[in-house]
Amino acid sequence: MNRTSASHPVMVWHRFLASGWMLATGAVSAVGLTVVAVVDRPHRAIALWLLIVSAAFLATGAIRVTVSAHGVTAGSAVLPFLRRRFPLERIESASARWTRPTEIGGWGYRWNPGLSSISLREGDALWLTLTGGKQFVITIDDAGTAAELTNDLLAHGRKGP
């Protein structure tokens, strides 16, 4: 959390998290499938289609999360346009707790009825309860600070500049 002068506090929380195994799987499979596509003409089409799986691993293998007066933003560090934004008006509350990927649907980006998540590992996670009753979960280090700041911003009704 960053704070400047007492008259104009700036509160922003940023974290980055990468999953080595997801990035490695995406990179190695992309290289292997590209080689297959180049040298094995009969299997070129299937190898190129399977590159989508490699791209999914690479796109979701590293994330950036930000909490600010604008709300909570979580997205791919590799492809920044792939992100979810939750303005403060859509958030009822935030909490943090230890979470296993199996609790929230698995690794990567998951959509489930009532609960969506970005999970790269077991551990500390930010749980957002949204105004429609749904939850969004992000496994990220120092989730307690993110939850505290989110709840503080909600309590004080701060708006972005």
N, C-alpha and C positions, 0 to 999 in steps of 0.2 A: 504494500500500500504506500503510495507516495502522497505526501501532504506538503503544501507550500505554506504561505503566510496564513495566519489565523483568519484574516478577513476574506481570503479567497482560497479555501482548501481545494486541492485537486486530488481526487481519490481514484486511482487506477490500479488495477491488479492484472498482471500478465504472467502467463506461464506457457512453456513449450514442453511437449512430451513426444518422444519418438520411440517406436517399437522396433528394435533392431531386427528381430526375426521377421516382422512384416515387411520392412524395407528390403532386407536381404532376399526374402522369398520373391518379392516383386522384381527386384533387379536381376537376380539369377534366372528366373523363369523368362523374363523379357529377353535377355541375351540368348538363352537357349532356344526359345521359340523363334526368334529372329534368324538364328543360324539354320534352324529346320526350314523356315520359309524360304531361305535363300538357296539351300542345297538340295532340298527334297521336294521337287516340283509336285508330285502326287499329293503331298500333305500340306502344301502351301496354304490353302484356304483355311483349313482347320487350325493351323499354327497361328495364322493372323487373327482368327476369331478368338483363340485362347489368349491372345495378348490383352484382351479386355480384363481378364482375371489378373494379369500382372499389373495392369494400370490401376485396378481397384486396390491391390495391396499397396502400391506406391502412393496413391492418392489419400488413403486413410492411415498410412503407417506413421505419420507425424502430424501433430495438431498444435494449434495455438488457441489459447483461451484468454479472453479479456473480460474483465468486469469494470464497468465505468458508469457514469451518470446516464449513459445511453442504454445501459442494460448489460446483457451477457451475450458474448459472441464466441462461438466455437467453430473451428473449421480446419481444413487441410492446410498444413504448412507448405506442402508441395504445390497444390493448386488453390491459391487463396480465394478464388471465386466460389469454391465449394465450401459453404459455411452456413451455419444456422445463427440467426439473430433473434434474441428475445428482448424486446424493449421492456423497460421496467413495468409498463402498464399491463404486460402479459404475464408477469411473475407475481404469484401470491406470496411465496416464501422460498427460502433456500436453506439447505442443511448440508452437512458433510458426514460421511461415514465410510468405513471400510467396506468395499464392495468387490464381489467376485464376478467375472464376466458371465458365468453361468446363471447368475441371478437376474441379469438384464438382457439375456438373449444371445450372448457370445461376444466374440472379439470383432472389432471394426465398428461400422455404423449400423445400428439396428433399429428397425421400426417394428413395434409391437402395439397392439391395442392398449391405449392408455399409458404406454411407457416407450420412449425412444431413448437411444443412448449412443455415445461414442466411447468405446472401451478398448484401450490398448494393453491393459494389464490389470491384474488384481491389485487393489490398494485403495488409497484415499480417493474419494469421489465426491463431486459436487452434485447434489440432488436439487433440481428446481421443480417446485410445484407450480404449475401454470394455472392461469385463471379458469380454464375450461376443465380443471380437475386432472389433466394429464400430467405426467412427469417426464422430465428430460434429465438424463444422468451423463456426467462426463467424468471419467477417471482421470484425475490430474493431481499432481503434488500440491500440497498446501491448500487443499479444498476448504479447510476450515476458515482460512482467511478470506477466501472468495465468498463463502456463504455469509460470513460476518459483514463484509462490505456490502454485499447485495441486500441483506436485511436492513443495514443502516441506511442505504440509499432509499429503500422502500419506505422505511419509517419516516424519513425526512422529506420524502416526496421530491427528491432532487431531479431536475431536468437538465439535459445537456445544453451547452451553450449554443 
